[in-house]
Amino acid sequence: MAEKSEPNRAIDFLLEHANKYAQAKADRVHLEQFRKSKKAILMSECSEKAFAAKEMYAYSHPDYTQLLEGLREAVRIEEALRWRLTAAQLRVEVWRSENANNRNLDRTMR
């Protein structure tokens, strides 16, 4: 069986990883939105009356800082996948440009 060409491998990569990227983005967006809910939940648990005290409690709570760590990891995964997909797209574009240049070269050599 013949080895796949560079653009075909790049396209296969795009197809294989599109769902992973979509899931990574969904996870990141969910965590960003849940962060607001978590803050509200934690603020409601605080017995202090002042808003600033409730907010400080929520922001310093281990559950909130753990959520932020999860958000950091979600962003890392999403960005890594995004740049790998972008690189695969660029490989296809480079291949297209090289083939166009080769066709032009062939025409000038005739």
C-alpha positions as CSV (number, residue, x, y, z in Angstrom):
1,M,0.0,0.0,0.0
2,A,1.3,3.4,-0.9
3,E,2.2,5.8,1.8
4,K,-0.2,8.7,2.2
5,S,0.9,12.1,1.0
6,E,1.6,15.0,3.4
7,P,-1.7,16.8,2.8
8,N,-3.7,13.6,3.2
9,R,-2.0,12.9,6.5
10,A,-2.7,16.4,7.6
11,I,-6.3,16.1,6.6
12,D,-6.6,12.8,8.4
13,F,-5.2,14.5,11.5
14,L,-7.7,17.3,11.2
15,L,-10.6,14.9,11.0
16,E,-9.3,12.7,13.8
17,H,-8.7,15.6,16.2
18,A,-11.7,17.9,15.4
19,N,-13.9,16.2,18.1
20,K,-11.1,16.4,20.7
21,Y,-10.7,20.1,20.0
22,A,-14.5,20.6,20.2
23,Q,-14.6,18.8,23.5
24,A,-11.6,20.7,24.9
25,K,-13.3,24.0,24.0
26,A,-16.6,22.9,25.5
27,D,-14.8,21.9,28.7
28,R,-13.1,25.3,28.9
29,V,-16.2,27.3,28.3
30,H,-18.1,25.2,30.8
31,L,-15.5,25.8,33.5
32,E,-15.5,29.5,32.7
33,Q,-19.2,29.7,33.2
34,F,-19.2,27.3,36.2
35,R,-16.6,29.6,37.9
36,K,-19.4,32.2,38.3
37,S,-21.8,29.7,39.8
38,K,-19.1,28.3,42.2
39,K,-18.3,31.8,43.4
40,A,-22.0,32.4,44.1
41,I,-22.3,29.1,45.9
42,L,-19.3,29.8,48.1
43,M,-20.4,33.3,48.8
44,S,-23.7,32.0,50.0
45,E,-21.9,29.6,52.4
46,C,-20.1,32.5,54.1
47,S,-21.6,33.7,57.3
48,E,-20.2,37.2,57.0
49,K,-22.6,40.1,56.1
50,A,-20.3,42.3,54.0
51,F,-20.1,41.6,50.3
52,A,-16.3,42.0,50.2
53,A,-15.9,39.5,53.0
54,K,-18.1,37.0,51.2
55,E,-16.2,37.5,47.9
56,M,-12.8,37.1,49.7
57,Y,-14.1,33.9,51.2
58,A,-15.2,32.6,47.8
59,Y,-12.0,33.5,46.0
60,S,-9.8,32.0,48.6
61,H,-11.7,28.8,49.1
62,P,-9.9,25.6,48.0
63,D,-12.8,24.6,45.8
64,Y,-12.5,27.8,43.9
65,T,-8.8,27.6,43.5
66,Q,-9.1,24.0,42.4
67,L,-11.6,25.1,39.8
68,L,-9.1,27.6,38.5
69,E,-6.5,24.9,38.2
70,G,-8.9,22.9,36.2
71,L,-9.6,25.9,34.0
72,R,-5.9,26.4,33.4
73,E,-5.6,22.7,32.3
74,A,-8.6,23.0,30.0
75,V,-7.1,26.1,28.3
76,R,-3.8,24.3,27.9
77,I,-5.4,21.3,26.3
78,E,-7.6,23.5,24.0
79,E,-4.7,25.7,22.9
80,A,-2.4,22.7,22.2
81,L,-5.0,21.1,20.1
82,R,-5.9,24.4,18.3
83,W,-2.3,25.0,17.3
84,R,-1.8,21.4,16.2
85,L,-4.9,21.7,14.0
86,T,-3.6,25.0,12.7
87,A,-0.3,23.4,11.8
88,A,-2.1,20.7,9.9
89,Q,-4.0,23.3,8.0
90,L,-0.8,25.1,7.1
91,R,0.7,21.8,5.9
92,V,-2.1,21.5,3.4
93,E,-1.7,25.2,2.3
94,V,2.1,24.7,1.9
95,W,1.5,21.6,-0.3
96,R,-1.0,23.6,-2.4
97,S,1.4,26.4,-2.9
98,E,4.3,24.0,-3.8
99,N,2.1,22.3,-6.3
100,A,1.0,25.6,-7.8
101,N,4.6,26.6,-8.1
102,N,5.5,23.3,-9.7
103,R,2.7,23.7,-12.3
104,N,4.0,27.2,-13.1
105,L,7.5,25.9,-13.4
106,D,6.3,23.1,-15.7
107,R,4.5,25.7,-17.9
108,T,7.6,27.9,-18.2
109,M,9.8,24.9,-19.1
110,R,7.7,23.9,-22.1
